[in-house]
């Protein structure tokens, strides 16, 4: 199923977004499309748009706390043209761009209390499956959190019991994709010290080494 910013397949989410548009008429408050390089070898999958982040700006991880760590890390490792993503129009022309990386969410709409229901994750899964199908051979996927990890497995037709989530884990998928896991870069996880910058950077270091190894093998 082709993604549309007019999607209203989840009644609870569609109704909630309608309420948000009334209380915050300047907010984007619609299903949020993926952002980044369409030919990327790295796909990052978060949970869902944040109320005052992607739901406000219309771009994944843009304008909220989680985006601070994500985009500064992407910049550090050469995937982003700048370290901040505050608004879709931020930075000088052409603004923020991603190279060899694309960012999306397991659920494309803002859920109440940032908690999508299992049926909503399943309903949105076809969009994620389409996203994964566009990746080149041996691409890397980074899941941010357990829900994202499980959504990626579902989209690939795999069972969660065969690929357990764990921060820093690497899973080689039958179709050649390599799945990496990280705790979500949320305010809660960083403030409770469940995740810190060094831990997050270590995951990206492993991903970068893997992608670089693909280049090295081609040059031999």
N, C-alpha and C positions, 0 to 999 in steps of 0.2 A: 504494500500500500504506500503510495507516494505521500510524503509529509506535506501538510498544509497548515499555515498559520491560522486558518479558520476552523481547524479541527475542533469538534465538540462531542467526540465519542464517549467521553466520561462525564455523565450528568453532574456529578458532585463537583468536579473541577471546573466545568463550564459555568455552573451557577456561581461558584466562588469567584471566578475571574470577573463575572458580571458585577458582583458586589464590589470587587476591588476597583473596577473602572468607575463606579459611582462615587466611591470614597476618595479615590486618587485619579481624577480625570486626566492628569498629565502622565500617568504611568502607561507603559506599553501594554501590560496585562492581557497577553494572548499567548498561545503556544510559541515557544522560543526555538528558532532554527539553530542548527549547528553553525559554528564559526571556525574559519580557518582555511587551510590549504586543501583543495579538493583532491590533490594527488598525494596527500600526506601518507607517510609510512607509520605515523604515530597517531592513534585516536585515543583521546582522554574522555572517559565516561563518568560524569558525576551523577548525583541523585536526581535533583530537580531544581528549577529556577528558585532563587531566593526572593523573598518578598521585596526587599529594597535593592536587590542586585539585578539579576537578569530579568525579573518580572517588571522592574522599573525601566531598565535600559533597553531590553530586547536583545541582549547579547549574553551568552553563557559566562558566568563568573565575573560579570562586569559591574562594578560599583558597590561590591559588598566585601566583607572581611575575608571570605574564602578566596576571593580573586586576588587579594594582595599577595598571598604566598604562592598561589598558582602562577600568576603572570610574572612575578619577579623571578621565580624558578625557571619558567620557560625562557625568559630573557637571559638568565645566567648560562643556560645550556644551549643557547643559540637558536631556539625555536620561535622567539618573539622579537619584534623590532624595538620594543620598549618594555620597561619593567612594570608599568601601571596600566590598568584598564578601568577607568572611572566612568566613562560614558562612550556610547558608540561613536561620538564625534571627537573623542579626545585626541590630543596630539596634533601636530602640524600635518597638513596634507601629505600623504594619504592616510595618516593616522596609524594606529596599531595594526600590524599584520603578523600573521603566523607563517612560518616556513617549515614544511615537512611535518606539520602538526595540525590537528583539528580537534575541537572541543565540542562535546555534546552532553546530553543528560539521558538517563534511563527513562525519566518521565519529563515530557516537554512543557507541562503546565505547572504553575505554582499550586502546591497542595496546602490545604489548611494545616497550620502548625508544622509545616515542612515535613509532613508525614503522608506520603501517598499510600493508598490501600493496595493490597496485593493484586486485586482485580485491575486497578489502574496501571500498575507496572506491566501486567500481562497485556492490557489493551494497547499500550504504547510500544510493546516489544517489536511489533512489525517494522516500526520506523527504525529501531536500532538494528534489526536484522538487515534492512536495506542499506544502512550506513556501513555495517561490517562487510557487506557484499562488495562495496566499492573499493575496499582496501587492496593494495597490491600484494603479491605473494610475500610471505614471511614478514608481514607488517606486525607492529607492536600495538597492543591495546593496554591502556592503564585504567583499571577500575578503581574509583575512589569510594571505598566503603563496601560493605557486604551486599547491600541491595543492588548496587551497580554490578558487582561481581556476579551475582546470581542472574541478573538481567542479561549480561553478556553470554553466559552459559546457555540460558534459555534461547537466546537469539541464534546461537550456534547449534541448537538441538542437542546439548550435552547435559549431563546430570550433575547437580551440585555436589553429591556425595563423592564424585570422582575427582573433584578439583576444589579442595577446601580453601576458603579465604584465609589469608594471613599477611600481615603487613610485610612487604619486602619479598613476598613469594613470587616465583616465576612458574608459569604453567605452559607447557608446549601443547597446543591444540592439534587435533588430528588433521585439520585443514592447513596447517603450517603457520597460523597466527600464534604469536607468543603473548600470553596474557600476564601482565604484572599487576600486583595488588598494592594498594596503599590505604592507610586510614584516610578518611576524608579531611581535607584541609579547612575544616570548619572552625569557627571561633571556639566552640565548645571543646573540640579535640586539642586545639593548641593551648587554650587556657588551662585545661586540666593536665597538660603535659603528656597526653596520650600520643601526640604527634608534635615533633619540633622540626625546625628548619633542617637540621643535619639529617634527620631521619628521612625527610621528604627528598632532600638533595641526593641521598644515597640511592633511592629508587630511580631517580632520573639519571644518575651516573650509570647504573646498571643498564637502563634502557639505551642510553647513548652509546655505551660500549657495544651493546648488541647490534644496534643499527650501523655503527662504524664497522663491525665485523662483516656485515653483509657487503659493504663497499670493498673491504679488503679481499674478500673471497672472489669478487667479480674481477678484480685487477690481477689475480694470479693466472 
